[in-house]
Amino acid sequence: MDIRPQRRALNGLSLTARNELARDNIIVSVVYPYVTKSDFYKNLVSGEPRPKTADEYVAGRAPADTSEFVAELIVDVIKTGEPEIFAHDWMKKASKQI
């Protein structure tokens, strides 16, 4: 399933909310994490063959990020109030190609 349309919709909704809620001093930001090492794959229930770990999922690509790294991204965006923050520069470049 191609989830890019859902991501674009969520991005648009979030950035619209950011603009509309700014007058009430509410800041809305979007964090774009990469694959995160967690128990997600271990706990995934599916009838289809799935990777058992995040590292298995990203095999041959950039390594999965730790949950601590993703938490730092969230803290950073709370401190800066930036509209968007990407886990990696290459993700930001790739997002402009979609």
C-alpha positions in Angstrom: 0.0 0.0 0.0 1.3 3.4 -1.0 1.0 5.6 2.1 2.4 8.8 0.5 -1.1 10.2 -0.1 -1.9 9.8 3.6 1.4 11.4 4.6 0.7 14.4 2.3 -2.8 14.7 3.7 -1.5 14.6 7.3 1.2 17.1 6.4 -1.3 19.5 4.9 -3.7 19.1 7.8 -0.9 19.8 10.3 0.5 22.8 8.5 -3.0 24.2 8.1 -3.7 23.7 11.8 -0.3 25.5 12.5 -1.5 28.5 10.6 -5.0 28.6 12.1 -3.9 28.0 15.7 -1.0 30.4 15.7 -3.4 33.2 16.8 -4.1 31.3 20.0 -0.3 30.7 20.6 -0.6 27.0 19.8 2.3 25.7 17.8 1.8 22.6 15.6 4.9 20.9 14.1 5.4 17.8 12.0 8.2 15.4 12.9 9.3 13.0 10.1 11.1 10.1 11.7 12.8 7.3 9.8 12.4 3.7 10.7 12.8 3.4 14.4 14.2 0.5 16.4 11.3 -0.7 18.5 9.2 -3.8 19.2 6.8 -2.7 16.4 7.8 -5.6 14.1 8.0 -8.1 16.9 4.4 -7.2 17.9 3.0 -6.9 14.4 0.1 -9.2 13.7 -0.2 -10.1 10.0 -0.8 -13.1 7.8 1.9 -12.0 5.4 5.6 -12.5 5.9 7.0 -9.4 7.6 10.5 -8.4 8.9 11.0 -9.3 12.5 13.1 -6.2 13.4 13.6 -2.7 12.1 17.1 -3.6 11.1 15.8 -6.4 9.0 13.3 -4.0 7.4 16.0 -1.5 6.4 18.5 -4.1 5.3 20.7 -2.6 2.5 19.5 1.0 3.4 20.3 3.5 6.1 20.3 1.9 9.5 17.2 2.3 11.7 17.2 5.1 14.3 17.0 4.6 18.0 13.9 5.7 19.9 16.2 8.0 21.9 17.2 9.8 18.6 13.6 10.2 17.6 12.7 11.5 21.1 15.5 14.1 20.7 14.0 15.2 17.4 10.6 15.8 19.2 12.3 17.8 22.0 14.2 19.8 19.4 11.0 20.7 17.5 9.3 21.6 20.7 12.2 24.0 21.6 12.5 25.6 18.2 8.8 25.6 17.1 9.9 24.8 13.5 7.0 23.8 11.2 8.8 20.6 10.2 11.7 18.5 11.2 13.2 15.6 9.3 15.2 12.8 11.0 17.8 13.1 8.2 18.7 15.6 5.5 18.3 13.0 2.8 14.7 12.6 3.8 14.0 16.3 3.4 15.5 16.2 -0.1 13.5 13.1 -1.0 10.3 14.7 0.2 10.7 17.5 -2.4 10.7 14.9 -5.1 7.4 13.4 -4.2 
